[in-house]
Amino acid sequence: MTKAARISYVIMAVLLVLIGWLHLATLLLTALFGFFALHLFSFGRSKTLGVILYLSAVVAISYGLFFFSSRAYKTLPKIASETIPAVVNYAEKQNIELPFTDYASFKTLAIKEVNESIANVGRYAREATLQIAMLIIGLVVALSLFVNAKWEVEGDPDAVKDSMYSTVVRELVTRFVSFYASFARVIGAQIIISLINTALTAVFLVWNGFPYATVIIVLTFLCGLLPIIGNLMSNTLIIGVGFTISPRMALIALIFLVAIHKLEYFLNSKIIGDRIKNPMWLTLIGLILGEKLMGIPGMILAPVVLHYIKVEASRNKMTESPLETPAPRVAADA
């Protein structure tokens, strides 16, 4: 490994640490998603077409998210007020032991906590404003990188050929390209799987007449971007709403979701492939660290960082194995 390559690895590691320390995951994630979308919209031919479709998609998605947020703000308390009593009443009738004994107070407390959590969203206006600013900056960064990603200033009279700056920049570009490739492969596959899962779930919800189907479908897609934990969140919501229809419907929903979960194992093996697979314990540790450092965006980035580390580590070969020792030389007979 050259000196420039070692420097680029150190810089990349420092940048990843700073992103977690300074809570810049939203900025990074938005820039990566934007750059990914621009490449898709350009169809590999026209940057102008990609920029036009990208800006149109940003406007459409912004309006959609605003509409969904206002809808979810009103709907989620209703779901909680109907789902929690239905589940608790069923457990009470079936004499199922729960970690509490006062069913009535639990129902009141749980509903109150959910409603207060949603009502307190307005108190975080400063944080929300910061995150919106990060989103806008990330979208602009993605656009500027797509239009012109050159780093070096050509014709700089102070720069000599093959200077340390130019060689380190070339190595850094390689690191960034590798990181983006990991993002595109992991997130691209995760989006496809989430879309398939959401489409099948939407058919099930509409067919069985689930209330609040629109909100649940959108949440299913968004949760699908989070590996492992996302499915648990959306599945819990669907089964809980199923209880408001009947315990039998909740059981049918559970069976359906288990079948979908088995299908996702197949999709992961076919779409993502063996090169991206990591042990579940390693993925869970990555998700926990990502959430602690950067929140929900960190959970989305965790599998990307794990894959990137594996790719970079696989490219560099050990010069000398610590287990290998040179064979002793035997003196020749005189």
Phi, psi and chi 1 to 4 in degrees:
 res  aa     phi    psi   chi1   chi2   chi3   chi4
   1 MET       -  130.8 -173.0 -174.2  -60.6      -
   2 THR   -74.0  166.5   62.9      -      -      -
   3 LYS   -63.7  -40.1 -177.2  178.1 -179.8 -179.6
   4 ALA   -62.9  -38.9      -      -      -      -
   5 ALA   -65.0  -41.9      -      -      -      -
   6 ARG   -63.0  -40.9  -70.5 -164.7  -65.5  -91.1
   7 ILE   -62.9  -41.6  -66.2  174.5      -      -
   8 SER   -64.5  -37.2   69.5      -      -      -
   9 TYR   -65.3  -40.3  -81.3  113.7      -      -
  10 VAL   -64.7  -44.7  171.3      -      -      -
  11 ILE   -61.4  -42.7  -66.5  175.2      -      -
  12 MET   -63.7  -41.9 -163.3   67.8 -176.7      -
  13 ALA   -64.6  -41.7      -      -      -      -
  14 VAL   -63.9  -40.8  170.7      -      -      -
  15 LEU   -62.4  -43.2  -72.8  176.0      -      -
  16 LEU   -64.2  -39.0  -69.8  175.3      -      -
  17 VAL   -65.8  -42.9  171.3      -      -      -
  18 LEU   -64.6  -36.1  -73.3  175.9      -      -
  19 ILE   -61.4  -41.7  -72.0  169.5      -      -
  20 GLY   -72.1  -39.5      -      -      -      -
  21 TRP   -70.0  -39.8 -174.3   27.1      -      -
  22 LEU   -93.0    5.2  -59.5  176.4      -      -
  23 HIS    58.3   51.5  -54.5  -73.4      -      -
  24 LEU  -105.1   19.6  -60.6  176.2      -      -
  25 ALA   -64.2  -37.4      -      -      -      -
  26 THR   -61.6  -43.0  -59.2      -      -      -
  27 LEU   -61.0  -49.1  173.0   62.0      -      -
  28 LEU   -63.4  -45.1  175.5   60.8      -      -
  29 LEU   -64.6  -41.2 -163.7   59.3      -      -
  30 THR   -65.0  -42.7  -54.9      -      -      -
  31 ALA   -62.6  -42.2      -      -      -      -
  32 LEU   -66.6  -44.7  -70.0  171.2      -      -
  33 PHE   -61.9  -42.5  -95.3  117.4      -      -
  34 GLY   -63.8  -44.4      -      -      -      -
  35 PHE   -64.2  -39.4 -164.0   71.2      -      -
  36 PHE   -62.3  -44.1 -179.3   73.8      -      -
  37 ALA   -66.3  -39.6      -      -      -      -
  38 LEU   -61.7  -40.0  -78.6  162.4      -      -
  39 HIS   -66.6  -37.7  -86.4  -78.7      -      -
  40 LEU   -67.0  -44.2  -72.2  179.7      -      -
  41 PHE   -72.0  -23.8  -67.4  150.1      -      -
  42 SER   -78.9  -16.1   65.6      -      -      -
  43 PHE    55.9   26.4  -60.1  100.5      -      -
  44 GLY    71.3   11.7      -      -      -      -
  45 ARG  -122.8  -62.2  -62.8  178.7 -178.5  178.1
  46 SER  -116.0  122.2  172.4      -      -      -
  47 LYS   -70.4  -33.8  -75.1 -170.3  175.0 -177.8
  48 THR   -61.6  -45.2  -56.3      -      -      -
  49 LEU   -61.7  -41.5  176.1   61.9      -      -
  50 GLY   -62.1  -42.2      -      -      -      -
  51 VAL   -66.1  -42.5  171.2      -      -      -
  52 ILE   -63.1  -47.3  -66.8  173.3      -      -
  53 LEU   -66.0  -35.6  -66.9  177.6      -      -
  54 TYR   -64.2  -48.0  171.5   74.5      -      -
  55 LEU   -64.2  -38.1  -65.5  176.1      -      -
  56 SER   -64.4  -41.0  -58.0      -      -      -
  57 ALA   -66.7  -37.5      -      -      -      -
  58 VAL   -62.1  -43.7  167.9      -      -      -
  59 VAL   -64.6  -45.0  173.5      -      -      -
  60 ALA   -65.4  -43.6      -      -      -      -
  61 ILE   -67.6  -38.4  -68.1  173.3      -      -
  62 SER   -61.2  -44.6  -60.7      -      -      -
  63 TYR   -64.6  -41.4  174.7   77.8      -      -
  64 GLY   -63.5  -42.5      -      -      -      -
  65 LEU   -66.4  -37.9  -73.6  176.4      -      -
  66 PHE   -64.3  -43.7  174.9   78.1      -      -
  67 PHE   -65.0  -43.6  175.2   77.9      -      -
  68 PHE   -66.4  -39.8  170.0   73.9      -      -
  69 SER   -62.9  -43.7  -61.4      -      -      -
  70 SER   -66.1  -35.8   60.0      -      -      -
  71 ARG   -69.3  -44.4 -176.0   96.0  176.4 -103.2
  72 ALA   -66.4  -34.6      -      -      -      -
  73 TYR   -59.1  -34.5 -177.9   82.2      -      -
  74 LYS   -88.1  -29.5  -60.4  176.1 -178.4  177.9
  75 THR   -85.3  -40.3  -56.2      -      -      -
  76 LEU   -59.1  -40.8  -71.6  177.7      -      -
  77 PRO   -62.3  -35.2  -24.2   34.4      -      -
  78 LYS   -66.0  -41.7  -64.2  179.8 -179.4  178.3
  79 ILE   -61.2  -43.7  -66.0  176.7      -      -
  80 ALA   -64.1  -42.3      -      -      -      -
  81 SER   -67.9  -22.7   63.1      -      -      -
  82 GLU   -97.1  -36.5  -63.6  176.1    7.9      -
  83 THR   -75.2  -48.1  -58.9      -      -      -
  84 ILE   -60.3  -48.3  -65.3  173.0      -      -
  85 PRO   -62.7  -36.2  -24.0   35.1      -      -
  86 ALA   -63.2  -44.1      -      -      -      -
  87 VAL   -67.3  -44.1  174.0      -      -      -
  88 VAL   -67.3  -41.5  173.9      -      -      -
  89 ASN   -62.7  -39.3  -72.6  -25.2      -      -
  90 TYR   -64.2  -43.5  177.2   76.9      -      -
  91 ALA   -63.2  -36.7      -      -      -      -
  92 GLU   -67.0  -41.5 -172.0  175.0   14.4      -
  93 LYS   -68.2  -34.0  -69.6  177.6 -178.4  177.8
  94 GLN   -88.5    3.7  -60.3  -63.1  -37.7      -
  95 ASN    56.8   39.1  -66.0  -38.1      -      -
  96 ILE   -85.4  126.9  -62.0  175.4      -      -
  97 GLU   -76.2  127.0  -67.3 -173.8    4.2      -
  98 LEU  -116.8  167.2  -63.0  175.6      -      -
  99 PRO   -69.2   13.0  -19.2   31.3      -      -
 100 PHE  -144.7  162.4   46.3   85.6      -      -
 101 THR  -118.6  -25.6   56.1      -      -      -
 102 ASP   -91.7   91.6 -172.2   -4.0      -      -
 103 TYR   -62.0  -44.3  -65.8   98.2      -      -
 104 ALA   -62.4  -46.6      -      -      -      -
 105 SER   -66.8  -34.5   62.6      -      -      -
 106 PHE   -63.7  -44.2  171.2   78.4      -      -
 107 LYS   -60.4  -45.4  -72.5 -172.4  -71.9 -173.4
 108 THR   -64.5  -44.5  -57.2      -      -      -
 109 LEU   -66.5  -44.1  178.3   62.3      -      -
 110 ALA   -63.6  -45.5      -      -      -      -
 111 ILE   -63.4  -40.6  -65.4  172.6      -      -
 112 LYS   -63.3  -41.2 -178.6 -179.5  177.6 -178.6
 113 GLU   -63.5  -43.8  -72.8  -66.9  -30.4      -
 114 VAL   -63.1  -46.7  173.1      -      -      -
 115 ASN   -63.5  -39.7  -70.2  -28.3      -      -
 116 GLU   -68.4  -37.2  -73.2 -177.6   -5.2      -
 117 SER   -62.4  -41.6  -62.4      -      -      -
 118 ILE   -72.4  -38.1  -64.0  174.6      -      -
 119 ALA   -66.6  -28.8      -      -      -      -
 120 ASN   -80.1    1.3  -73.0  -23.3      -      -
 121 VAL   -58.6  -35.4  171.3      -      -      -
 122 GLY   -64.3  -22.4      -      -      -      -
 123 ARG   -73.5  -17.1  -61.1 -179.0 -179.0  178.4
 124 TYR  -100.5   35.6  -55.4  104.4      -      -
 125 ALA   -62.4  -37.6      -      -      -      -
 126 ARG   -64.7  -45.4 -179.4  179.8  177.6 -177.0
 127 GLU   -64.9  -39.9 -179.5   65.6   22.8      -
 128 ALA   -63.9  -40.1      -      -      -      -
 129 THR   -63.3  -40.6  -57.4      -      -      -
 130 LEU   -63.4  -42.9  177.2   61.1      -      -
 131 GLN   -67.0  -36.8  -65.5  -57.2  -42.0      -
 132 ILE   -64.7  -40.9  -68.6  173.3      -      -
 133 ALA   -61.8  -40.0      -      -      -      -
 134 MET   -62.5  -40.5  -68.6  -69.9 -177.5      -
 135 LEU   -61.9  -45.9  -75.2  170.4      -      -
 136 ILE   -64.3  -44.6  -64.1  173.5      -      -
 137 ILE   -62.3  -42.7  -65.5  172.2      -      -
 138 GLY   -61.1  -40.1      -      -      -      -
 139 LEU   -64.7  -40.4  -66.4  172.7      -      -
 140 VAL   -68.8  -41.0  174.2      -      -      -
 141 VAL   -60.9  -43.8  168.1      -      -      -
 142 ALA   -60.7  -42.9      -      -      -      -
 143 LEU   -65.4  -43.6 -174.2   59.5      -      -
 144 SER   -66.8  -38.2   62.0      -      -      -
 145 LEU   -65.7  -38.0  -76.2  174.5      -      -
 146 PHE   -68.0  -38.8 -179.7   73.4      -      -
 147 VAL   -72.0  -43.5  173.8      -      -      -
 148 ASN  -152.7  107.8 -175.0    7.1      -      -
 149 ALA  -101.8   11.7      -      -      -      -
 150 LYS   -68.0  140.1  -70.3 -175.8  178.4 -179.8
 151 TRP  -107.1  -41.1 -153.1  -22.9      -      -
 152 GLU   -80.4  150.0  -71.7 -174.3  -89.7      -
 153 VAL   -96.6  110.0  179.5      -      -      -
 154 GLU   -72.0  144.2  -63.8 -179.5    0.6      -
 155 GLY    76.4   18.4      -      -      -      -
 156 ASP   -70.0  119.1 -172.5  -11.0      -      -
 157 PRO   -66.4  -20.6   24.0  -33.4      -      -
 158 ASP   -87.7   -7.3  -63.5  -33.7      -      -
 159 ALA   -97.1  134.1      -      -      -      -
 160 VAL  -101.2  160.1  -62.7      -      -      -
 161 LYS   -65.3  136.1 -174.7  178.4  179.4 -179.2
 162 ASP    56.7   38.8  -65.3  -30.2      -      -
 163 SER   -70.8  167.6   63.9      -      -      -
 164 MET   -61.2  -38.5  176.5  174.4  -72.1      -
 165 TYR   -61.4  -49.1  174.7   80.0      -      -
 166 SER   -66.2  -39.2   61.3      -      -      -
 167 THR   -71.1  -38.7   52.4      -      -      -
 168 VAL   -66.6  -39.2  170.4      -      -      -
 169 VAL   -62.1  -42.4  164.3      -      -      -
 170 ARG   -61.7  -40.6  -76.9 -163.3  -66.3  -92.1
 171 GLU   -67.9  -38.7  -69.5  -68.8  -18.4      -
 172 LEU   -64.4  -39.1  -92.0  176.9      -      -
 173 VAL   -60.1  -40.7  169.3      -      -      -
 174 THR   -61.8  -41.4  -57.1      -      -      -
 175 ARG   -63.5  -44.3  -56.4  -72.7   85.2   77.2
 176 PHE   -66.8  -39.9  -75.5  125.4      -      -
 177 VAL   -63.0  -40.4  168.7      -      -      -
 178 SER   -65.2  -40.8  178.6      -      -      -
 179 PHE   -65.4  -42.9 -173.8   84.2      -      -
 180 TYR   -65.2  -37.2  171.3   74.2      -      -
 181 ALA   -62.6  -39.6      -      -      -      -
 182 SER   -63.7  -42.2  -65.8      -      -      -
 183 PHE   -62.2  -49.0  172.3   85.2      -      -
 184 ALA   -61.9  -38.5      -      -      -      -
 185 ARG   -71.9  -46.7 -176.7  168.5  -65.0 -173.1
 186 VAL   -71.6  -53.5  174.9      -      -      -
 187 ILE   -69.4  -38.3  -63.0  -61.5      -      -
 188 GLY   -59.4  -44.7      -      -      -      -
 189 ALA   -67.1  -38.9      -      -      -      -
 190 GLN   -65.5  -35.8 -162.6   66.9   37.8      -
 191 ILE   -66.1  -42.8  -70.6  174.3      -      -
 192 ILE   -62.0  -45.6  -66.4  173.7      -      -
 193 ILE   -64.2  -41.2  -66.0  172.5      -      -
 194 SER   -65.2  -37.9 -177.1      -      -      -
 195 LEU   -63.8  -43.7  -76.0  172.6      -      -
 196 ILE   -63.9  -45.4  -64.9  173.0      -      -
 197 ASN   -61.8  -42.3  178.4   41.7      -      -
 198 THR   -66.9  -40.3  -57.3      -      -      -
 199 ALA   -63.2  -45.2      -      -      -      -
 200 LEU   -66.0  -40.5  -65.8  174.6      -      -
 201 THR   -64.5  -39.4  -56.7      -      -      -
 202 ALA   -62.2  -42.0      -      -      -      -
 203 VAL   -61.6  -43.0  171.4      -      -      -
 204 PHE   -63.7  -44.9  173.7   80.8      -      -
 205 LEU   -66.1  -45.1  -64.6  175.7      -      -
 206 VAL   -68.7  -40.4  174.1      -      -      -
 207 TRP   -62.0  -37.6 -178.2  -90.5      -      -
 208 ASN   -96.2    6.9  -68.9  -78.3      -      -
 209 GLY    66.2   39.9      -      -      -      -
 210 PHE   -67.8  136.5  -91.3   63.3      -      -
 211 PRO   -71.6  156.0   26.1  -33.1      -      -
 212 TYR    56.3   37.1  -43.5  112.7      -      -
 213 ALA   -63.2  -38.2      -      -      -      -
 214 THR   -61.4  -47.6  -56.9      -      -      -
 215 VAL   -64.2  -42.0  173.7      -      -      -
 216 ILE   -64.9  -39.3  -62.4  174.4      -      -
 217 ILE   -64.3  -45.3  -70.2  169.6      -      -
 218 VAL   -64.6  -42.2  176.1      -      -      -
 219 LEU   -64.7  -34.8  -72.8  174.9      -      -
 220 THR   -62.1  -41.9  -61.2      -      -      -
 221 PHE   -66.5  -45.9  172.4   73.4      -      -
 222 LEU   -64.3  -41.6  -65.3  176.9      -      -
 223 CYS   -67.8  -27.9  -69.8      -      -      -
 224 GLY   -64.8  -18.4      -      -      -      -
 225 LEU   -75.7  -13.8  -60.8  178.4      -      -
 226 LEU   -97.4  115.0  -59.6  174.6      -      -
 227 PRO   -65.7  142.5   22.0  -30.1      -      -
 228 ILE    67.0  -68.0  -57.6  174.1      -      -
 229 ILE   -67.3  -35.5  -65.5  176.7      -      -
 230 GLY   -59.4  -41.9      -      -      -      -
 231 ASN   -64.3  -39.7  -75.7  -27.0      -      -
 232 LEU   -62.0  -40.1  -65.1  176.3      -      -
 233 MET   -65.6  -50.5  -64.4  167.8   59.5      -
 234 SER   -68.3  -37.8   60.5      -      -      -
 235 ASN   -64.7  -40.1  -67.6   -7.8      -      -
 236 THR   -61.5  -41.4  -58.4      -      -      -
 237 LEU   -64.2  -44.3  176.7   62.9      -      -
 238 ILE   -65.7  -44.5  -67.1  171.0      -      -
 239 ILE   -65.5  -38.9  -66.2  172.3      -      -
 240 GLY   -62.7  -44.1      -      -      -      -
 241 VAL   -66.1  -33.1  174.5      -      -      -
 242 GLY   -60.5  -32.9      -      -      -      -
 243 PHE   -64.4  -29.4  -94.2  104.3      -      -
 244 THR   -68.9  -21.4   63.7      -      -      -
 245 ILE   -85.1  -55.8  -59.0  175.8      -      -
 246 SER  -174.6  155.1   68.5      -      -      -
 247 PRO   -59.3  -33.6  -26.1   35.2      -      -
 248 ARG   -63.5  -41.2  179.7  174.6  177.0  -87.3
 249 MET   -65.9  -36.2 -179.3   55.1   65.5      -
 250 ALA   -62.8  -39.5      -      -      -      -
 251 LEU   -66.3  -42.7  177.9   60.6      -      -
 252 ILE   -61.6  -41.5  -66.0  174.0      -      -
 253 ALA   -62.3  -40.4      -      -      -      -
 254 LEU   -62.0  -45.6  175.9   61.3      -      -
 255 ILE   -62.0  -43.1  -64.1  172.3      -      -
 256 PHE   -61.9  -45.0  170.6   79.0      -      -
 257 LEU   -67.7  -34.3  -66.8  171.5      -      -
 258 VAL   -63.9  -41.5  169.3      -      -      -
 259 ALA   -63.6  -41.6      -      -      -      -
 260 ILE   -64.1  -38.6  -69.6  -66.0      -      -
 261 HIS   -62.9  -40.3 -173.8   62.8      -      -
 262 LYS   -65.4  -37.1  -65.1  -59.5 -179.6 -176.0
 263 LEU   -63.4  -36.4  173.9   63.0      -      -
 264 GLU   -66.0  -31.7  -74.2 -170.1    0.4      -
 265 TYR   -59.7  -43.1  -83.9  116.1      -      -
 266 PHE   -64.9  -44.5  173.3   77.5      -      -
 267 LEU   -63.8  -40.2  -67.5  175.6      -      -
 268 ASN   -60.3  -41.5  -88.2  -78.8      -      -
 269 SER   -70.1  -32.7   62.2      -      -      -
 270 LYS   -87.0  -41.1  -67.1  -62.5 -179.2 -177.2
 271 ILE   -86.9  -49.6  -62.4  176.3      -      -
 272 ILE   -79.2  -46.7  -63.1 -178.9      -      -
 273 GLY    90.4  168.6      -      -      -      -
 274 ASP   -69.2  -23.2  -65.9  -26.3      -      -
 275 ARG   -69.0  -21.9  -69.8  173.3  -64.5  174.8
 276 ILE  -100.5  -19.1  -63.5  178.9      -      -
 277 LYS   -61.3  135.5  -76.6 -173.9  176.5  179.2
 278 ASN  -126.5  154.6  -76.3  -45.9      -      -
 279 PRO   -56.6  146.5  -20.8   30.6      -      -
 280 MET   -60.4  -38.3 -177.2  174.4  -69.8      -
 281 TRP   -63.4  -36.2   63.7  -92.9      -      -
 282 LEU   -70.0  -40.5 -177.4   59.5      -      -
 283 THR   -63.3  -42.3  -57.0      -      -      -
 284 LEU   -63.8  -42.2  -74.2  171.8      -      -
 285 ILE   -62.3  -41.8  -68.9  175.9      -      -
 286 GLY   -61.8  -41.2      -      -      -      -
 287 LEU   -64.2  -42.0  -68.2  173.5      -      -
 288 ILE   -65.4  -46.1  -66.4  171.1      -      -
 289 LEU   -64.0  -40.8  -68.8  176.0      -      -
 290 GLY   -62.7  -41.0      -      -      -      -
 291 GLU   -67.7  -40.5 -165.9  -82.1  -28.7      -
 292 LYS   -66.6  -36.8  -69.8  -63.8 -177.4 -177.7
 293 LEU   -85.0  -39.7  -67.5  173.1      -      -
 294 MET  -134.2    5.9  -61.8  174.5  -80.2      -
 295 GLY    75.2 -151.2      -      -      -      -
 296 ILE   -59.2  -44.4  -62.9  -63.3      -      -
 297 PRO   -57.1  -34.9  -26.0   35.5      -      -
 298 GLY   -65.8  -34.1      -      -      -      -
 299 MET   -66.8  -34.7  -63.9  175.9   70.8      -
 300 ILE   -71.5  -37.2  -60.9  175.2      -      -
 301 LEU   -78.8  -21.4  -76.1  172.0      -      -
 302 ALA   -55.7  -50.3      -      -      -      -
 303 PRO   -62.4  -30.9  -19.8   32.0      -      -
 304 VAL   -65.9  -46.5  177.6      -      -      -
 305 VAL   -64.0  -41.9  175.0      -      -      -
 306 LEU   -60.7  -43.8  -72.5  175.0      -      -
 307 HIS   -66.9  -39.0 -178.8 -102.9      -      -
 308 TYR   -63.0  -44.2  168.4   71.4      -      -
 309 ILE   -61.1  -41.0  -67.1  173.7      -      -
 310 LYS   -65.7  -39.9 -176.3  169.1   68.9  172.9
 311 VAL   -65.2  -47.5  168.6      -      -      -
 312 GLU   -65.6  -40.1  -69.9  -72.3    7.7      -
 313 ALA   -67.1  -30.3      -      -      -      -
 314 SER   -75.5  -19.3  -59.7      -      -      -
 315 ARG   -81.3  -23.6  -73.6  177.9  176.6  173.2
 316 ASN  -102.6  127.7  -63.5  -71.7      -      -
 317 LYS   -98.0  138.9 -167.9  173.9 -178.1 -179.6
 318 MET   -65.9  131.6  -64.3  -72.3  -69.7      -
 319 THR   -72.5  -32.4   55.6      -      -      -
 320 GLU  -149.6  125.1 -178.5  179.2  -10.1      -
 321 SER   -77.9  134.2  173.4      -      -      -
 322 PRO   -65.9  -17.7   22.6  -32.5      -      -
 323 LEU   -85.2  -15.9  -61.8  179.4      -      -
 324 GLU   -94.2  124.9  -65.7  178.9    0.3      -
 325 THR  -120.6  142.3   55.0      -      -      -
 326 PRO   -63.2  142.0   21.6  -31.2      -      -
 327 ALA   -70.2  140.9      -      -      -      -
 328 PRO   -66.4  141.2   23.7  -32.6      -      -
 329 ARG   -82.7  131.7  -60.8 -179.9   62.0 -178.6
 330 VAL   -99.6  125.6  179.0      -      -      -
 331 ALA   -66.6  138.6      -      -      -      -
 332 ALA   -73.7  148.1      -      -      -      -
 333 ASP   -67.9  140.5  -66.7  -24.8      -      -
 334 ALA   -69.9      -      -      -      -      -
